[in-house]
Amino acid sequence: MNYLAHIFLSRNDENFQIGNWIADLIKYNHVQHLPLEIQQGVIHHRHIDKFADESKWFKESVNKIRHHQGKYAPVVIDICYDYLLRKNWNMYSEMPFEKFSTKFYRLLNQSKHLFPPYIEDRVDSMTSHRFLDTYEDMSGLSNVFQRVSARASYTNNLINAVHVIERWEAELDSDFQLFFPMAISYSSSKYQEMKAL
């Protein structure tokens, strides 16, 4: 899962939201300089990633597009699941999406002083372009894949990923609807376990 799902699964805990957002961006040796509660959010993110990687339904989704996306199929499904969460937002959240995203952008700007300098540009880009909003439709999703393709280390077909998602959307949505309630339950359990330490 990508940014939106990780932020959502942070149980409205602002420190965990920041930790979940920053986990894939921050260098390992810089994590220890973050406040403890944000470090816990980084760890929480990694637990969720492991859960997703081992999930039957996530694997089913990956296998559906493997022929089209090769080694980047898990990356595509991470992003696709954010799109499907946005699409099904009202099923999972009582807070309107715009309120949720605006609140997070504000939190990110307020927390920028805690981050290493190399992350500041990502914060500015995330907030000024309202990045979470790009999951709303296929056009936004296509823009996400173009950015990821440009940063990818290997030759890829990510710029065409939106077409394979359109082809398999109904089936991928079915996988997501089976996967995400379990992800909510798992992340909630891990959250409670970590807060009890």
N, C-alpha and C positions, 0 to 999 in steps of 0.2 A: 504494500500500500504506500501511497505517496503522502504528501503533506496534509491534505484535508482529512483523511482517515485517521492519521496519527494525532492530529490536533483534536479531532472529535473524541477519540478514545482516551483522552487525557482527563475525562470526568470533570471538566470545567475547572480543573486545578491549574492556575496560571503558570506556576513553576513547571509543572509537568508538561503543559502545552509548549512552553519555551524549550524545554529539554527535548521533547519529541520533535519539534521543528528543526532544532539545530543539530540533531544527532548525526545526520548524513553530511553535514557541512563542516563540522569542526574537526580539527586534527586531534588524534588520540591523546597526545601529550598536553593538549590545552584543556581537556575536559576537567582535570583536577583543579583548575583555577576558577571554575564556575561555582556559584553557591551550591551547597549540598542538595537542596531540593531540586535544582535544575539538573544536577548530575543524576539524580534519581530518575528524572524524566528521560534523560539519555538512555539509561539502562532499561527503562520501561519500553522505549522505542525498540530496543534490540530484542527484548522478549517478544514483542508483537511481531517483529520481522521473522523471528524463528518460528513462531506459531503459524504465520501465513505460509512460510516455505514448506512446512510439514503438513499443511491442511490438504485433505483430499480434494476439496472443491477448488482451492486455488490451483492445485496441480492440474485438475480437469480443465480449467480455463487456459492455463499455459499450453497444455497439449493441443487444444483446439487451434491455436495460432502458431504453433512451433514451426510448421512447414513454411510459414510466411515470414516469421521474424527470427528464426534461429536462436542463437544464444541470448538475444535481447527479448525473447518472448516473456520472461518473468518481469522485466522492466515495463513492457507494454501493459501487462496485466496490473501491475502496481498502479500505473496511471489510469488505466481503464476503471479500476475499482473506485478511484476517487471520483471519476465521472459518474459512475453508477450510484455512488453515495449521494452526490449532488442531485442526480435525477430523482432519487427516492428519498430525498431529505426529509420530507414531512412524515415519512414512515418511522424515522428514527429519532427525530428531534422535535421538541415542542417550541424551540427557539427559532424564529424565522431566520433563514440563511443570511440575509443581508445584515441582520443584527449580530449574528454569530461572527461573520467575517470582519465586519467593521470593528467589533470589540477586539478581535485578534490583531488586526493591523495596528490598532492603538497600543495594545500590549507590546507588540514587537518594537515599535518606535520607542516606547518608554524603557525597554530593556536593552536597547542598543549599546549602552555604555558597558554592559557586562561582557560583550563579545570581543574576540580578537579583531583587529582592524580589517583582515581579509574577508570578514563576513559582513561588514557594514554595507558594501555595495549590494549584497543579496537582500539585505533588509530594505534598503531604499527601493530596489526593483520590485520586491514582493509587495510593498505597501503602496508605492506610487502607481503601479499597474494593476493593483487589486488582483493579485495572481490567483487566489482561490476562486475568483469569479470566472476564470477561464474554463473551468470544468463544466460550465453550464450547457455548452452545445458543442457540436462537432467542429465548428470553426475554431473555437477556443482550444479544443483538444488538439487540433491539427497544429496550432501555434506552439503548444507545449511540446509535441513530438519534434517539431523543427528545432527548438532550442536544445532538447536532449540530444538529438542527432548531431548537432554542431559540437557538443561537448564530449561525445562518445569517443572512446579510445580506438575502436575497431570499425571497419567498414560495416555499414548497417543499412537497413531498409526502413528506418523509423519514420521517415517523412511520409511513407505510405501506410503507416500503421492504422491510421484512422479508417482506411478502407476495409481492412480486415475486421476491425471492431464493428463497423456498420454491417458487414456480412454476418457476423456471429452475435450481434448485440442481444437478441432474445435469449440465446443459450448462455451467454456470459452473464446476463442479468439473473438468470435462474441459478447459476453457480453462486453468484454474489449473494442472493437472498438466502441461500443455505449457509454460506460462509459467515456473513457479517454478524448475525445474532450470536454465533459461537465466539467470534472475535470480541464482541462487546463483553460477553460473559468472562472470557479469559482475561482480557485486559483489566476488567473490574476486579477480578480476583487477585491479579498481580499487583494492582494498585493498592488494594487493602493490605496485602502481605507486606509490601514495601513501606507503607505508611506506619505499619505496626512495629517496624524495626527500631 
